[in-house]
Amino acid sequence: MWQIAIVLIIYLPLVILTGHYLFRVTMHQKTWLDPIMDRFDAVIYKLCGIKQGDMTGKQYVLSLILSNAFMVFIGYVLLRIQAMLFLNPNDIDNMESTLSFNTIISFMTNTNLQHYSGESGLSYLSQMLVIIFMMFTSAATGYAACMAFCRRLVAKTDTIGNFFVDFVRVITRVLMPLSIVVAIILVAQGSPQTFSANKTVQTIEGKFQDIALGPVASLESIKHIGTNGGGFNGANSTTPFENPTVISNIVEMLSMMLLPGACVVAFSLMVAYKKKKTIFGKQGLSIFAAMSMLFLVGLVTVYVAEKAGNPIISELGISQELGSMEGKEMRFGVAQSALFTTVTTAFTTGSVNNMHDTLTPLGGLVPMFNMMLNVVFGGKGVGLMNMMMYVLLTIFIACLMIGRTPQFLGKKIEEKEMKLIALCILIHPAIILLFSALAVATTAGVAGITNPGAHGLSQVLYEFASASANNGSGFEGLADNSTFWNVTTGLAMFFGRYLTIIIQLAIASLLAKKMFYSDSVGTLKTDNTVFTLLLVAIVLMIGALTFLPALALGPITEHLQLYFHSA
């Protein structure tokens, strides 16, 4: 447990410092990078013809959608013709059409679900111009949307911020500097960063093996900093080249956790702006505490489940003193595997340092449930936006119970906003459950299931939960590179990303136009312990009511079968 404690202790001061820096970037205050980056940004604005004036909510959303659509088109074309382009020393062929559709949607939506193995499916040019490029742009898109959302919550007008300015600033001032630092650390630990072709070497057993090389470190850095998750190799961060040492493992976990948590800190400072200087604003602190409680419950559950081991393996007389080590790396063990599993699905990154398909049933339930909730910190920016929907819902429910007017940050929450909030919350489970039902009801869907019974259903639920939550990790036992799975998960990723962002920005715009009311004695406090506990209860209650029937048929049934067999 001390390994887990050390990582979490290091994380807390880092996330606060980064949150203060994000606040300054978001509010266009001076930062130490401005003398360099202001000139760099000016060149980008001039070349792209970007006008830096404020946008309305509609203009902001339209700019976001059209710019993403343009990048999707260019990326799709590159994947379809990669065999004819340069930087392809391993002679990788063009990507098939439905797989190209799935891949480009996956990386543009910050999901990075991979139905291919990176080392054998993409040229080095595609890894850089499509995958790495979109890891930057998709993360910047999510952050820009989040900061626009937050500014509107604390604003008194609907004209605040410019998508292209937000987009450029987060790349040049946040993502690029952090990625460079992390890439240097990974290279120092042993990750390759080269354009050399794969090497064929003779192993100590006398057999020959291909060693995949390439610009691995640069991809791995933005993969974790941007909560992306797609690996250079098919086995992701379980491979020594992507994740060579315990130090690299800790760096990658901290990288995943850093910016989603920092977004909450930045929001707390925006709420407290012009009131008083503070390290961590009380409004954001209550949200951060709620997220942390959900995270710690999941972490403890995974650790205990994996440490207990598999009762069937114990029956075979095999010692499980180290816990359930199936699918895990000896260099990480149960503790760091459990932490990585919880982090990558709570912060919706999708990177894995162990195979989630081999987790014990309860150990596999936690990452699945993290993605089903999609509010336990979540991805960079969008996690906070998702949690804010539950914050507004909690305020509305609590105020109805005590006879007060629902109000948040001086703005009344009324019928129109509540309809949109309810719709936003329902979209995510609808995508997961409807597509899962389609998969188990059709021949094409069932053909991808490689395990019978409860575990097979868990594979399906996990795949669509991962797609809708824009996570990207998988149980990996699923034969998902088929037309059915490529198209359905592609649609799940698209709708799970853009529908919610559009609705959330619409809600923020509605609130921004409302009359401001000062807090009174009768105003519900949303920055104390009571509200934090109420928020956690609402999140768990809605999550349980929505997903418990499906989970009962999947991981819960598998857990009971495991121990019933043992008895």
SEBA-721617 format. One line per 3 residues: number of its first residue (from 1); for each residue x, y negated, z negated of C-alpha. Coordinates in nm, 4 decimals, m for minus. Layout:
BEGIN
NUM) X,Y,Z | ...
end
This chain:
BEGIN
1) 0.0000,0.0000,0.0000 | 0.2916,m0.2367,m0.0579 | 0.3539,m0.2416,0.3193
4) 0.0013,m0.3711,0.3724 | 0.0290,m0.6241,0.0877 | 0.3528,m0.7731,0.2248
7) 0.1959,m0.8394,0.5669 | m0.1109,m1.0052,0.4154 | 0.0999,m1.2187,0.1792
10) 0.3139,m1.3419,0.4700 | 0.0015,m1.4123,0.6731 | m0.1674,m1.6584,0.4368
13) 0.0867,m1.9447,0.4479 | 0.1459,m1.8888,0.8200 | m0.2240,m1.9175,0.9066
16) m0.2641,m2.2387,0.7048 | 0.0388,m2.4026,0.8674 | m0.0760,m2.2964,1.2136
19) m0.4293,m2.4161,1.1394 | m0.3011,m2.7647,1.0559 | m0.1031,m2.7669,1.3807
22) m0.4098,m2.6510,1.5808 | m0.6125,m2.9293,1.4206 | m0.3635,m3.1895,1.5382
25) m0.3581,m3.0426,1.8905 | m0.7389,m3.0313,1.9042 | m0.7899,m3.3828,1.7718
28) m0.5137,m3.5202,1.9999 | m0.3017,m3.6308,1.7086 | 0.0771,m3.6519,1.7330
31) 0.2763,m3.3270,1.7228 | 0.6495,m3.2631,1.7444 | 0.6076,m3.1195,2.0961
34) 0.4408,m3.4305,2.2398 | 0.7579,m3.6014,2.3767 | 0.8216,m3.2972,2.5985
37) 0.4732,m3.1681,2.6667 | 0.3081,m3.5018,2.7410 | 0.5234,m3.5313,3.0532
40) 0.4628,m3.1679,3.1420 | 0.0874,m3.2081,3.0991 | 0.0861,m3.5250,3.3092
43) 0.2423,m3.3367,3.6004 | m0.0231,m3.0642,3.5727 | m0.3063,m3.3205,3.5601
46) m0.1688,m3.4985,3.8653 | m0.1116,m3.1841,4.0720 | m0.4561,m3.0461,3.9887
49) m0.6373,m3.3773,4.0170 | m0.7707,m3.3519,3.6613 | m0.9638,m3.6509,3.5283
52) m0.9256,m3.6759,3.1513 | m1.2596,m3.8351,3.0651 | m1.5052,m3.6824,2.8172
55) m1.7569,m3.4278,2.9424 | m2.1131,m3.3504,2.8439 | m2.2023,m2.9980,2.7334
58) m2.3267,m2.9038,3.0818 | m2.0141,m3.0397,3.2497 | m1.7915,m2.8526,3.0041
61) m1.9668,m2.5177,3.0610 | m1.9715,m2.5631,3.4387 | m1.5985,m2.6410,3.4436
64) m1.5280,m2.3334,3.2315 | m1.7333,m2.0973,3.4501 | m1.6085,m2.2268,3.7865
67) m1.2407,m2.2265,3.6871 | m1.2710,m1.8711,3.5536 | m1.4546,m1.7604,3.8682
70) m1.1762,m1.9010,4.0878 | m0.9105,m1.7137,3.8891 | m1.1157,m1.3924,3.9117
73) m1.1267,m1.4192,4.2914 | m0.7514,m1.4803,4.3281 | m0.6651,m1.2022,4.0823
76) m0.8930,m0.9507,4.2560 | m0.7282,m1.0192,4.5914 | m0.3791,m0.9742,4.4440
79) m0.4717,m0.6352,4.2923 | m0.6159,m0.5174,4.6240 | m0.2997,m0.6069,4.8211
82) m0.0241,m0.5527,4.5612 | 0.1435,m0.2757,4.7674 | 0.2221,m0.5298,5.0434
85) 0.3740,m0.7872,4.8098 | 0.7198,m0.8210,4.6537 | 0.8427,m0.7238,4.3034
88) 0.7157,m0.3700,4.3493 | 1.0296,m0.1559,4.3024 | 0.8273,0.1503,4.1990
91) 0.6127,0.1409,4.5168 | 0.2795,0.1113,4.3369 | m0.0204,0.1413,4.5706
94) m0.3133,m0.1016,4.5976 | m0.5749,m0.0754,4.3231 | m0.9115,0.0812,4.4140
97) m1.2068,m0.1608,4.4512 | m1.4199,m0.0702,4.1451 | m1.1109,m0.0409,3.9276
100) m0.9948,m0.3820,4.0551 | m1.3360,m0.5257,3.9650 | m1.3165,m0.3775,3.6158
103) m0.9571,m0.4898,3.5619 | m1.0024,m0.8481,3.6766 | m1.3205,m0.8965,3.4736
106) m1.1470,m0.7320,3.1787 | m0.8508,m0.9678,3.1731 | m1.0453,m1.2828,3.2573
109) m1.2829,m1.2204,2.9664 | m0.9951,m1.1689,2.7197 | m1.0993,m0.8023,2.6850
112) m0.8081,m0.6221,2.8547 | m0.9884,m0.2895,2.8661 | m0.7647,m0.0681,3.0789
115) m0.8986,0.2156,3.2926 | m0.5499,0.2555,3.4395 | m0.1968,0.3102,3.3079
118) m0.0028,m0.0120,3.3437 | 0.3326,0.1443,3.4260 | 0.1870,0.3444,3.7171
121) m0.1070,0.1260,3.8227 | 0.0444,m0.2204,3.8639 | 0.3464,m0.3733,4.0345
124) 0.5654,m0.6137,3.8401 | 0.4137,m0.9001,4.0410 | 0.0612,m0.7957,3.9402
127) 0.1696,m0.7577,3.5781 | 0.2887,m1.1191,3.5830 | 0.0625,m1.3091,3.8265
130) m0.2572,m1.1305,3.7260 | m0.2207,m0.9726,3.3819 | 0.0154,m1.2099,3.1980
133) m0.1305,m1.5165,3.3700 | m0.4842,m1.4221,3.2678 | m0.3721,m1.3395,2.9163
136) m0.2801,m1.7073,2.8872 | m0.5832,m1.8479,3.0668 | m0.8469,m1.6258,2.9038
139) m0.7130,m1.7038,2.5569 | m0.7045,m2.0748,2.6415 | m1.0620,m2.0568,2.7705
142) m1.1876,m1.9046,2.4452 | m0.9994,m2.1557,2.2342 | m1.1174,m2.4528,2.4435
145) m1.4789,m2.3383,2.4103 | m1.4385,m2.2950,2.0349 | m1.2873,m2.6377,1.9808
148) m1.5570,m2.8004,2.1937 | m1.8147,m2.6137,1.9841 | m1.6549,m2.7301,1.6589
151) m1.6183,m3.0917,1.7736 | m1.9856,m3.0995,1.8655 | m2.0859,m2.9664,1.5245
154) m1.9130,m3.2566,1.3538 | m1.9882,m3.5146,1.6252 | m2.2765,m3.7578,1.6645
157) m2.2824,m3.7505,2.0472 | m2.2753,m3.4865,2.3194 | m1.9869,m3.6423,2.5125
160) m1.6722,m3.5268,2.3421 | m1.3782,m3.3388,2.4893 | m1.2649,m3.2308,2.8351
163) m1.2374,m2.8628,2.9233 | m0.9334,m2.8987,3.1469 | m0.7459,m3.1093,2.8927
166) m0.8256,m2.8642,2.6119 | m0.7296,m2.5759,2.8406 | m0.3923,m2.7218,2.9366
169) m0.3009,m2.8455,2.5880 | m0.3561,m2.5104,2.4170 | m0.1386,m2.3342,2.6747
172) 0.1499,m2.5810,2.6677 | 0.1448,m2.6630,2.2959 | 0.0311,m2.3380,2.1342
175) 0.0359,m2.0253,2.3491 | 0.3603,m2.0804,2.5394 | 0.5817,m2.1838,2.2423
178) 0.4538,m1.9001,2.0215 | 0.4846,m1.6450,2.3024 | 0.8441,m1.7435,2.3710
181) 0.9353,m1.6972,2.0039 | 0.7618,m1.3579,1.9795 | 0.9134,m1.2399,2.3107
184) 1.2651,m1.3201,2.1870 | 1.2002,m1.1236,1.8668 | 1.0700,m0.8241,2.0652
187) 1.3707,m0.8286,2.2999 | 1.5980,m0.8364,1.9954 | 1.4135,m0.5320,1.8578
190) 1.4516,m0.3362,2.1827 | 1.1635,m0.4198,2.4197 | 1.2729,m0.4391,2.7873
193) 1.2554,m0.7621,2.9849 | 1.3769,m0.6795,3.3351 | 1.2784,m0.6438,3.7000
196) 1.4714,m0.3165,3.7352 | 1.2885,m0.0116,3.8677 | 1.1976,0.2800,3.6419
199) 1.4892,0.4970,3.5323 | 1.4925,0.8763,3.5583 | 1.6963,1.0277,3.2761
202) 1.7795,1.3765,3.1542 | 1.6472,1.4528,2.8056 | 1.8275,1.6551,2.5375
205) 1.6089,1.9534,2.6376 | 1.7602,1.9370,2.9880 | 1.4406,1.8112,3.1530
208) 1.3982,1.4893,3.3490 | 1.1767,1.1978,3.2443 | 1.0871,0.8620,3.3998
211) 1.1458,0.5650,3.1682 | 0.9118,0.2772,3.2531 | 1.0848,m0.0632,3.2560
214) 0.9748,m0.4123,3.3571 | 0.8892,m0.7515,3.2005 | 0.7503,m0.5806,2.8904
217) 0.8437,m0.8273,2.6143 | 0.6854,m1.1289,2.7853 | 0.3578,m0.9392,2.8284
220) 0.3630,m0.8049,2.4734 | 0.4087,m1.1505,2.3238 | 0.1050,m1.3159,2.4837
223) m0.0856,m0.9869,2.4538 | m0.0846,m1.0283,2.0751 | m0.0670,m1.4078,2.0391
226) m0.3688,m1.4487,2.2688 | m0.5605,m1.1545,2.1128 | m0.5533,m0.9889,2.4538
229) m0.4544,m0.6272,2.3926 | m0.3828,m0.4743,2.7333 | m0.0501,m0.2915,2.7292
232) 0.2286,m0.2822,2.9862 | 0.2171,0.0961,2.9365 | m0.0878,0.3187,2.9178
235) m0.0067,0.4249,2.5609 | 0.0056,0.0577,2.4549 | 0.1913,m0.0336,2.1347
238) 0.2423,0.3288,2.0334 | 0.5330,0.3377,2.2791 | 0.8825,0.2470,2.1526
241) 0.9388,0.0003,2.4371 | 0.6283,m0.2026,2.3519 | 0.6672,m0.1659,1.9773
244) 1.0208,m0.0455,1.8945 | 1.0487,m0.0864,1.5174 | 0.8632,m0.1539,1.1936
247) 0.9699,m0.5194,1.2272 | 0.8141,m0.5461,1.5735 | 0.5019,m0.3754,1.4374
250) 0.4674,m0.6399,1.1642 | 0.5362,m0.9232,1.4112 | 0.2692,m0.7917,1.6469
253) 0.0122,m0.7656,1.3669 | 0.0854,m1.1177,1.2429 | 0.0641,m1.2427,1.6018
256) m0.2841,m1.0928,1.6401 | m0.4035,m1.2410,1.3126 | m0.2507,m1.5854,1.3457
259) m0.4655,m1.7899,1.5851 | m0.8148,m1.6494,1.5055 | m0.7575,m1.7316,1.1374
262) m0.5991,m2.0659,1.2246 | m0.9132,m2.1633,1.4196 | m1.1119,m2.1369,1.0948
265) m0.8545,m2.3536,0.9150 | m0.8658,m2.6105,1.1966 | m1.2474,m2.6183,1.1782
268) m1.2318,m2.6738,0.8020 | m1.0045,m2.9734,0.8563 | m1.2354,m3.1126,1.1254
271) m1.5279,m3.1002,0.8822 | m1.3195,m3.2723,0.6122 | m1.1735,m3.5244,0.8612
274) m1.1750,m3.8871,0.7355 | m1.3030,m3.7732,0.3943 | m0.9860,m3.6709,0.2188
277) m0.6627,m3.4900,0.2882 | m0.6802,m3.1223,0.2079 | m0.4875,m2.8026,0.2692
280) m0.7970,m2.5982,0.3491 | m1.1424,m2.7600,0.3749 | m1.4078,m2.6048,0.1508
283) m1.6555,m2.5466,0.4369 | m1.4040,m2.3459,0.6378 | m1.2744,m2.1737,0.3260
286) m1.6148,m2.0200,0.2546 | m1.6269,m1.8795,0.6094 | m1.2666,m1.7578,0.5881
289) m1.3455,m1.5874,0.2566 | m1.6485,m1.4098,0.4070 | m1.4406,m1.2855,0.6998
292) m1.1645,m1.1735,0.4636 | m1.4072,m0.9750,0.2481 | m1.5385,m0.7874,0.5524
295) m1.1824,m0.7282,0.6706 | m1.0621,m0.5897,0.3367 | m1.3601,m0.3545,0.3036
298) m1.2815,m0.2105,0.6464 | m0.9085,m0.1871,0.5752 | m0.9562,0.0024,0.2494
301) m1.2025,0.2413,0.4155 | m0.9640,0.3261,0.7015 | m0.6672,0.3686,0.4682
304) m0.8539,0.5959,0.2249 | m1.0059,0.8037,0.5067 | m0.6734,0.8562,0.6854
307) m0.4820,0.9172,0.3634 | m0.7317,1.1886,0.2639 | m0.6577,1.3812,0.5819
310) m0.8641,1.6365,0.7711 | m1.0195,1.9177,0.5602 | m1.0063,2.1641,0.8508
313) m0.6313,2.1156,0.8861 | m0.5925,2.1695,0.5115 | m0.7785,2.5019,0.5479
316) m0.5109,2.6128,0.7944 | m0.2503,2.5782,0.5205 | m0.0855,2.2728,0.6769
319) 0.0320,2.0107,0.4277 | m0.1202,1.6639,0.4659 | 0.0904,1.4948,0.2033
322) 0.1453,1.2025,0.4427 | m0.2257,1.1884,0.5293 | m0.3842,1.2524,0.8679
325) m0.0888,1.2028,1.1028 | m0.2616,1.3236,1.4187 | m0.2155,1.0603,1.6881
328) 0.0108,0.8428,1.4715 | 0.3754,0.7452,1.4945 | 0.6043,0.8738,1.2191
331) 0.7830,0.5376,1.2147 | 0.4584,0.3641,1.1099 | 0.2757,0.6236,0.9005
334) m0.0774,0.5946,0.7640 | m0.0380,0.2539,0.5953 | 0.0794,0.0540,0.8962
337) m0.1449,0.2526,1.1310 | m0.4512,0.1782,0.9149 | m0.3611,m0.1920,0.8961
340) m0.2944,m0.2162,1.2699 | m0.6225,m0.0382,1.3477 | m0.8222,m0.2757,1.1277
343) m0.6396,m0.5862,1.2503 | m0.6716,m0.5087,1.6209 | m1.0479,m0.4516,1.5997
346) m1.1281,m0.7186,1.3398 | m0.9337,m0.9815,1.5349 | m1.0630,m0.8206,1.8590
349) m0.7241,m0.7802,2.0223 | m0.7412,m0.4187,2.1421 | m0.3725,m0.3348,2.1056
352) m0.3138,0.0034,1.9374 | m0.0163,0.1589,1.7573 | m0.2001,0.4898,1.7127
355) m0.4672,0.6732,1.9089 | m0.8096,0.5778,1.7706 | m0.9629,0.8903,1.9236
358) m0.7662,1.0964,1.6685 | m0.8782,0.9000,1.3622 | m1.0909,1.0782,1.1059
361) m1.4659,1.0135,1.1577 | m1.4854,0.7436,0.8882 | m1.1498,0.6025,0.9977
364) m1.2906,0.5700,1.3504 | m1.6186,0.4237,1.2285 | m1.4499,0.1125,1.0857
367) m1.2878,m0.0170,1.4074 | m1.6127,0.0612,1.5893 | m1.8195,m0.1288,1.3320
370) m1.5728,m0.4210,1.3363 | m1.6396,m0.4606,1.7071 | m2.0142,m0.4143,1.6621
373) m2.0192,m0.6984,1.4084 | m1.7770,m0.9051,1.6200 | m1.7424,m1.1690,1.3473
376) m1.4589,m1.0350,1.1270 | m1.2308,m1.3201,1.2433 | m1.2871,m1.2027,1.6010
379) m1.0889,m1.3110,1.9041 | m0.9136,m1.6423,1.9435 | m1.1873,m1.9040,1.9066
382) m1.4913,m1.6947,1.9955 | m1.4798,m1.5059,1.6650 | m1.5432,m1.8284,1.4750
385) m1.8223,m1.9210,1.7168 | m1.9898,m1.5843,1.6609 | m1.9650,m1.6206,1.2842
388) m2.1139,m1.9693,1.3066 | m2.4301,m1.8136,1.4503 | m2.4591,m1.6097,1.1304
391) m2.3800,m1.9180,0.9210 | m2.6694,m2.1074,1.0800 | m2.8962,m1.8031,1.0473
394) m2.8036,m1.7632,0.6803 | m2.8803,m2.1293,0.6143 | m3.2180,m2.0957,0.7845
397) m3.3131,m1.7800,0.5911 | m3.1916,m1.9160,0.2561 | m3.3747,m2.2457,0.3014
400) m3.6971,m2.0681,0.3918 | m3.6666,m1.8639,0.0719 | m3.6224,m2.1684,m0.1537
403) m3.8402,m2.4172,0.0341 | m3.5704,m2.6521,0.1602 | m3.5089,m2.8022,0.5035
406) m3.2407,m2.6042,0.6930 | m2.9499,m2.8406,0.7453 | m2.5813,m2.7981,0.8340
409) m2.3257,m3.0789,0.8367 | m2.6050,m3.3342,0.8315 | m2.7980,m3.1868,1.1266
412) m3.1375,m3.0169,1.0888 | m3.1697,m2.6630,1.2244 | m3.5059,m2.6403,1.3974
415) m3.7108,m2.4073,1.6178 | m3.5205,m2.4541,1.9438 | m3.1814,m2.3860,1.7879
418) m3.3128,m2.0817,1.5997 | m3.4465,m1.9234,1.9173 | m3.1071,m1.9618,2.0821
421) m2.9260,m1.8344,1.7709 | m3.1471,m1.5244,1.7596 | m3.0903,m1.4652,2.1319
424) m2.7146,m1.5060,2.0910 | m2.6996,m1.2567,1.8040 | m2.9177,m1.0016,1.9898
427) m2.7231,m1.0065,2.3177 | m2.4231,m0.8219,2.1736 | m2.6065,m0.5177,2.0278
430) m2.8381,m0.5055,2.3302 | m2.5409,m0.4690,2.5648 | m2.3817,m0.1949,2.3510
433) m2.6938,0.0119,2.2889 | m2.8569,m0.0211,2.6319 | m2.5412,0.0664,2.8240
436) m2.4680,0.3533,2.5818 | m2.8213,0.4877,2.6375 | m2.7691,0.4622,3.0139
439) m2.4399,0.6508,2.9863 | m2.5819,0.9473,2.7954 | m2.8934,0.9581,3.0152
442) m2.7195,0.9752,3.3539 | m2.5050,1.2402,3.5179 | m2.2330,0.9892,3.6083
445) m2.2121,0.8684,3.2496 | m2.2067,1.2120,3.0901 | m1.9334,1.3210,3.3343
448) m1.6889,1.0914,3.1555 | m1.7502,1.2392,2.8096 | m1.4739,1.4871,2.7260
451) m1.5872,1.5895,2.3771 | m1.9184,1.7586,2.2905 | m2.1633,1.6495,2.0228
454) m2.1141,1.3618,1.7801 | m1.7602,1.2735,1.8823 | m1.8652,1.2440,2.2451
457) m2.1321,0.9894,2.1474 | m1.8717,0.8045,1.9404 | m1.6555,0.7750,2.2521
460) m1.9431,0.6163,2.4416 | m2.0407,0.3774,2.1604 | m1.6784,0.2754,2.1095
463) m1.6272,0.2050,2.4808 | m1.9234,m0.0301,2.5126 | m1.8629,m0.1898,2.1713
466) m1.5072,m0.2616,2.2844 | m1.6269,m0.4018,2.6179 | m1.9044,m0.6214,2.4765
469) m1.6857,m0.7524,2.1923 | m1.4081,m0.8313,2.4440 | m1.1723,m0.6101,2.2439
472) m1.0349,m0.3638,2.4982 | m0.9214,m0.0759,2.2781 | m1.0645,0.2671,2.3493
475) m1.1034,0.6127,2.2019 | m0.9089,0.7148,2.5149 | m1.0670,1.0597,2.5259
478) m1.3173,0.9180,2.7749 | m1.2626,0.9847,3.1473 | m1.3507,0.6242,3.2278
481) m1.1836,0.5573,3.5639 | m1.4962,0.6259,3.7699 | m1.7406,0.4037,3.9561
484) m2.0005,0.4325,3.6795 | m1.7678,0.3422,3.3929 | m1.5782,0.0752,3.5870
487) m1.8978,m0.1053,3.6875 | m2.0951,m0.0715,3.3620 | m1.8096,m0.1753,3.1343
490) m1.7262,m0.4581,3.3751 | m2.0815,m0.5896,3.3431 | m2.0726,m0.5425,2.9641
493) m1.7528,m0.7470,2.9432 | m1.8897,m1.0223,3.1660 | m2.2223,m1.0654,2.9866
496) m2.0655,m1.0174,2.6425 | m1.8260,m1.3039,2.7099 | m2.0042,m1.5717,2.9093
499) m2.3682,m1.5467,2.7986 | m2.2773,m1.5996,2.4342 | m2.0340,m1.8856,2.5065
502) m2.2952,m2.0690,2.7150 | m2.5644,m2.0291,2.4483 | m2.3307,m2.1273,2.1657
505) m2.2202,m2.4461,2.3415 | m2.5856,m2.5238,2.4130 | m2.6666,m2.4880,2.0420
508) m2.3773,m2.7156,1.9480 | m2.4924,m2.9745,2.2025 | m2.8467,m2.9681,2.0636
511) m2.7134,m3.0258,1.7123 | m2.4802,m3.3018,1.8310 | m2.7755,m3.5029,1.9657
514) m2.9711,m3.4823,1.6400 | m3.0014,m3.7605,1.3851 | m2.7499,m3.7370,1.1000
517) m2.8840,m3.6928,0.7454 | m2.6672,m3.7352,0.4387 | m2.6577,m3.4504,0.1881
520) m2.8918,m3.4851,m0.1088 | m2.9602,m3.2957,m0.4301 | m3.1958,m3.0685,m0.2376
523) m2.9451,m2.9785,0.0381 | m2.8291,m2.6184,0.0406 | m2.4585,m2.5976,m0.0414
526) m2.2700,m2.4035,0.2266 | m1.9188,m2.4336,0.0848 | m1.9389,m2.2298,m0.2348
529) m1.9071,m1.8689,m0.3509 | m2.2823,m1.8040,m0.3529 | m2.3136,m1.8961,0.0148
532) m2.0099,m1.6828,0.1020 | m2.1659,m1.3767,m0.0605 | m2.5002,m1.4478,0.1048
535) m2.3298,m1.4787,0.4434 | m2.1536,m1.1433,0.3989 | m2.4830,m0.9819,0.2977
538) m2.6656,m1.1175,0.6052 | m2.3889,m1.0014,0.8414 | m2.3844,m0.6503,0.6916
541) m2.7626,m0.6253,0.6765 | m2.8130,m0.7200,1.0404 | m2.5213,m0.5001,1.1476
544) m2.6508,m0.2021,0.9502 | m3.0113,m0.2387,1.0683 | m2.8989,m0.2698,1.4289
547) m2.6319,m0.0025,1.4576 | m2.6916,0.2467,1.1741 | m2.9100,0.4853,1.3827
550) m2.6420,0.5084,1.6528 | m2.3593,0.5420,1.4003 | m2.5552,0.8110,1.2159
553) m2.5617,1.0215,1.5345 | m2.1926,0.9570,1.6012 | m1.9158,0.9183,1.3388
556) m2.1380,0.9768,1.0326 | m2.2678,1.3090,1.1707 | m1.9124,1.4082,1.2660
559) m1.7926,1.3316,0.9133 | m2.0680,1.5457,0.7591 | m1.9955,1.8305,1.0032
562) m1.6284,1.8166,0.9117 | m1.6898,1.8541,0.5397 | m1.9856,2.0919,0.5772
565) m1.7601,2.3215,0.7800 | m1.4967,2.2919,0.5080 | m1.7460,2.3838,0.2375
end
